[in-house]
């Protein structure tokens, strides 16, 4: 294995170059919830050939600019990006996918009984993500913004309602894993989001929507777990003199 990949985590690799996320997805490597694993461990977990993965990573062309290095972004910029790119996308995609799943269940449910479970699981993940984003937007993100704006003041100006920031981060990471597991189940139930031979146009559209939803979730969770949350912990420790 290439030495430059041996001592870094999968999450670090994607944080340094977001384009590597597409490579990992191609090999079935989890870089969001499983982002703290080393590349050799992640390859073993995904039954992927490490040499092939490294060749694919090395084949990426040089980056044209350093502005897309999210590890250098201040927390304000990271949070704004998460809100406008990922939270906004989730809220726009949820009702559309739910409508299409309801239609598919009504029209194709007799021939494809798995649609009932898919709709149930998606309804569950939808409700959980709505609550999850609300907690981030109303509680965690404002506190992290405050840490970034007042780096020399212990706990910033805002009073923490949860003790150390690591407490809500642990809860958010657990909820990330649960959402990822639920989307993984939907992927299995749909045979990798493949519409059946007797599926209609709506079937194809809905499967494409679900596939995009899972891809976005991977990027969304990666930015929080592997970039924003470590920055928040570091800022809090610095403010407290740790």
Secondary structure, DSSP 8 states (H G I E B T S, - for coil): --HHHHTSBHHHHHHH-TTHHHHHHHTT---STTTTSBHHHHHHHHT--HHHHHHHHHTS---S-STT-GGGS-HHHHHHHIIIIIIHHHHHHHHHHHHHHHHHHHHHTTT-THHHHHHHHHHHHHHHHHHHHHHIIIIIHHHHHHHHH-TTSTT-SS--SSSSHHHHHHHHHHHHHHHHHHHHHHHHHTTTT---TT--HHHHHHHHHHHHHHHHHHHHHHIIIIIIHHHHHHHHHHHTT-
